Amino acid sequence: MSTARNAAINLPRVSKLTEYFEPSMEAASLQYYFPKNTKDRFIEVNNNVIRYYQITKNTAYLKWQAFISEKAATQDNLYFINRSFTKENGSLPNFKDTTFANFRWMPHITSTGYGLINKENWNDVVFKETEVPHTDLKENYIIVDTPEDNN
């Protein structure tokens, strides 16, 4: 599963949305959310921008994006985002009851934190951490195996 997910985040990206939102600064961390047991769609959080992609024929299509503000808020659909969206573009499926395999890439320590989250536990999950081998870094293969995701 990790091989397919690494491939997914590295596929060419295409957008048919009317705008493309740029993050405010270079990422100190990137977060990826894959619905449990899937590899063909994912959410990426890069600083103040969140994006949803669907994979079709070896291309990651941007289907939805939003700017994330500093203002605290509760999101019903993307329950793991505890800030408000200031601008949205595109269409987002319902993820309200979805369990996600969550990956937090921390380049400053070449490590990926990971865990399974759902609406009830997302704020209490203690992420496991694994160092990413330097050979994988060159290929941007930062998604790791999550044993819990195979259940």
Order of alpha helices (4+ residues) and beta strands (2+ residues): alpha-beta-beta-beta-beta-beta-beta-beta-beta-beta-alpha
